[in-house]
Amino acid sequence: MQKKYNVYPNLGYWFLLIIPLLFGGFYTSYFSTLFQPKPTIIHIHFILMALWIMMVITQPFLIKFKKLYLHRLVGKCSYVLVPLLLLSTIFIIRYSFYAGIDRVMTGSATSTTPVSYAEAAKISATEGAIGTVYFLWLTIFYALAIINRRPSPVHARYMLAAALTVLGPTVDRIFFIVFHMETFPLGIPIYAGAFSLEVSILGLLLWKDYQHKKPTRTLWTAILIYLAGQTLFFTLKDTASWQQFFILLMKSAP
């Protein structure tokens, strides 16, 4: 029988911080223009993401207050919710890709050297790398959580890693839109801030588990997956190979 141990009983309270961060990050681009015309997929994606975040917040509280039946029931609902969320993310990435092409070409229309459609597609493909990375992280961590749903401490840690994927798009938008920052001092990309935050949170929890002599393999795995994705992002996003692959992927997507 697997030894039971503490799986962050106060995690739900920390997850509540996602709500103001989400509101701050998406106020300008979504909430403030909620009743203005938008593609339907944006609203669908937001609703699915909101349900996912509600689930992420609720599940630790159900464990804390020993509502195990409800915890399992909500968990089973994720078998439908998360695939739909991932599917909507694919459509959002595709929408953003073509919107990015239009934005680049419109912006260069008055330039003495207008950008061609092919060049605009390459620029938009580079911008699409970040969404692709978070899509892959959510897919991987959720799959690992479901595969390891019986060892509850392992399941909880992979679900935590999956939940942290919400921070990236949210924190990035806060810096870009709210603070109008394109880079940190010394030219450090804004993306690096959210990347560092995610790994730092996992690192602190890893240290906590280590101090309390708890198994650390799951969090080590999560950190390595995050670091691998970050490394690939920074090394591949500007390459012609990535641009050609992403453009082909977007053309073949539904």
C-alpha positions in Angstrom: 0.0 0.0 0.0 1.3 3.4 -1.0 2.2 5.7 2.0 -0.1 8.7 2.2 1.3 12.1 2.7 0.3 15.7 2.7 -0.7 17.1 -0.7 -0.6 20.8 -0.1 -3.9 21.2 1.9 -3.9 25.0 1.5 -3.3 24.9 -2.3 -6.9 26.0 -3.1 -6.3 29.4 -1.3 -3.2 30.0 -3.4 -5.1 29.1 -6.5 -7.6 31.9 -5.7 -4.9 34.3 -6.7 -5.4 33.2 -10.3 -8.7 35.1 -10.4 -7.4 38.7 -10.0 -4.4 37.9 -12.2 -6.7 36.6 -14.9 -8.9 39.7 -14.6 -5.8 42.0 -14.8 -4.3 40.1 -17.7 -7.4 39.9 -19.8 -9.3 43.1 -18.8 -8.1 45.2 -21.8 -8.2 42.5 -24.4 -11.4 40.7 -23.3 -13.4 42.0 -20.4 -13.5 45.7 -21.3 -14.7 44.8 -24.8 -16.9 41.9 -23.8 -20.0 43.2 -25.7 -18.2 44.2 -28.8 -18.2 41.8 -31.8 -15.7 39.0 -31.5 -15.2 35.7 -33.2 -17.3 33.0 -31.4 -14.2 30.9 -30.8 -12.8 33.5 -28.4 -15.9 33.3 -26.2 -16.0 29.5 -26.3 -12.3 29.3 -25.4 -12.8 31.8 -22.5 -15.8 29.9 -21.1 -13.9 26.6 -21.3 -10.8 28.2 -19.7 -13.0 29.7 -16.9 -14.5 26.3 -16.2 -11.0 24.8 -16.1 -9.8 27.4 -13.6 -12.9 26.9 -11.5 -12.1 23.2 -11.4 -8.5 23.8 -10.6 -9.5 26.0 -7.6 -12.3 23.7 -6.4 -10.5 20.4 -6.4 -8.0 21.2 -3.6 -10.8 22.5 -1.4 -12.8 19.3 -2.0 -9.8 17.3 -0.8 -9.1 19.6 2.1 -12.7 19.2 3.4 -12.8 15.5 2.6 -15.4 15.7 -0.1 -13.8 12.8 -2.0 -16.8 11.7 -3.9 -17.3 15.2 -5.3 -13.6 15.5 -6.0 -13.8 12.3 -8.1 -17.0 13.4 -9.8 -15.5 16.8 -10.8 -12.3 15.0 -11.9 -14.4 12.8 -14.3 -15.9 16.0 -15.7 -12.4 17.0 -16.8 -12.4 14.0 -19.2 -14.8 16.1 -21.3 -13.8 19.6 -20.3 -10.0 19.4 -20.9 -10.2 17.8 -24.4 -12.7 20.5 -25.4 -10.4 23.2 -23.9 -7.4 21.8 -25.9 -9.4 21.7 -29.1 -10.5 25.3 -28.6 -6.9 26.2 -28.0 -6.0 24.8 -31.3 -8.6 27.0 -33.0 -7.4 30.0 -31.0 -3.8 29.4 -32.1 -5.0 29.2 -35.7 -7.1 32.3 -35.4 -4.2 34.2 -33.8 -1.9 33.1 -36.6 -4.1 34.5 -39.4 -5.0 37.6 -37.3 -1.2 38.1 -36.9 -0.7 38.0 -40.6 -3.3 40.6 -41.2 -1.9 42.8 -38.4 1.6 42.7 -39.8 0.5 43.3 -43.4 -1.8 46.2 -42.4 1.0 47.7 -40.3 3.4 47.6 -43.2 1.0 48.8 -45.8 2.2 52.4 -45.5 5.9 51.4 -45.2 8.4 52.1 -48.0 9.2 48.3 -47.9 5.8 46.5 -47.4 6.0 43.0 -45.9 4.9 40.2 -48.2 2.3 37.6 -47.1 5.0 35.0 -46.8 7.1 37.2 -44.6 4.1 38.1 -42.5 3.3 34.4 -42.1 6.8 33.7 -40.8 6.5 36.6 -38.2 3.1 35.3 -37.1 4.5 31.7 -36.9 7.2 32.9 -34.6 4.6 34.6 -32.4 2.6 31.4 -32.3 5.4 29.5 -30.7 4.4 30.6 -27.2 0.8 29.4 -27.4 2.0 26.1 -28.8 4.4 25.6 -25.9 1.6 26.2 -23.3 -0.7 23.9 -25.3 1.8 21.1 -25.2 2.5 21.6 -21.5 -1.1 21.5 -20.5 -1.6 18.3 -22.7 1.4 16.6 -21.2 0.8 17.4 -17.6 -2.9 16.6 -17.7 -2.2 13.3 -19.4 0.4 12.5 -16.7 -2.1 13.4 -14.0 -4.8 11.1 -15.4 -2.3 8.2 -16.0 -1.2 8.6 -12.4 -4.6 9.3 -10.8 -4.3 6.4 -8.3 -1.2 7.5 -6.6 -3.0 10.7 -5.4 0.2 12.6 -4.4 1.6 12.1 -7.9 -1.7 13.0 -9.5 -2.0 16.2 -7.4 1.5 17.4 -8.4 1.0 16.8 -12.1 -2.4 18.6 -11.9 -0.6 21.5 -10.1 1.9 21.6 -13.0 -1.0 21.6 -15.4 -2.7 24.5 -13.5 0.5 26.6 -13.7 0.1 26.8 -17.5 -2.6 29.4 -16.8 0.0 31.8 -15.4 2.1 32.2 -18.5 -0.5 33.8 -20.8 -1.9 35.8 -17.9 1.3 37.2 -16.5 2.7 37.9 -20.0 -0.4 40.0 -20.8 -0.1 41.9 -17.6 3.4 43.0 -18.5 2.6 43.6 -22.2 -0.7 45.4 -21.9 -0.9 46.8 -18.3 2.7 47.9 -17.9 3.5 48.3 -21.6 6.7 46.4 -21.2 8.2 44.5 -24.1 11.3 43.4 -22.3 12.8 43.3 -18.8 16.0 45.2 -18.0 19.1 43.9 -19.9 16.8 42.9 -22.8 15.4 39.8 -21.0 12.2 38.7 -22.8 8.9 39.1 -21.0 8.2 35.5 -21.6 11.1 34.6 -19.4 9.3 36.2 -16.4 6.4 33.8 -16.6 8.7 30.9 -17.3 10.8 31.7 -14.3 7.7 32.1 -12.1 6.4 28.6 -13.0 9.7 26.9 -12.4 10.2 28.8 -9.2 6.9 27.7 -7.8 7.6 24.1 -8.6 11.1 24.5 -7.2 9.8 25.9 -3.9 7.4 23.0 -3.6 10.2 20.6 -4.5 12.3 22.0 -1.6 9.3 21.7 0.7 8.9 18.0 -0.2 12.6 17.5 0.2 12.6 19.1 3.6 9.7 16.9 4.7 11.3 13.8 3.2 8.6 13.3 0.7 9.1 11.8 -2.8 10.4 14.4 -5.2 10.5 12.5 -8.5 7.2 13.9 -9.8 8.1 17.6 -9.2 11.6 17.0 -10.7 9.9 15.5 -13.8 7.5 18.5 -14.0 10.4 21.0 -13.7 12.4 19.2 -16.4 9.4 19.2 -18.7 9.0 22.9 -18.2 12.7 23.6 -18.7 12.8 21.4 -21.9 9.8 23.4 -23.3 11.5 26.7 -22.5 14.7 25.7 -24.1 13.0 24.5 -27.2 11.0 27.8 -27.3 14.0 30.1 -27.2 16.1 28.0 -29.5 13.5 27.2 -32.2 10.9 29.9 -32.4 13.0 32.2 -34.7 14.2 29.4 -37.0 13.0 28.8 -40.6 12.4 25.2 -39.7 9.9 26.1 -37.0 8.2 28.8 -39.2 7.7 26.4 -42.1 6.5 23.6 -39.8 4.0 25.9 -38.0 2.7 27.5 -41.2 2.1 24.0 -42.7 0.4 22.9 -39.4 -1.9 26.0 -39.5 -2.8 25.4 -43.1 -3.7 21.7 -42.4 -5.6 22.5 -39.2 -9.4 22.5 -39.3 
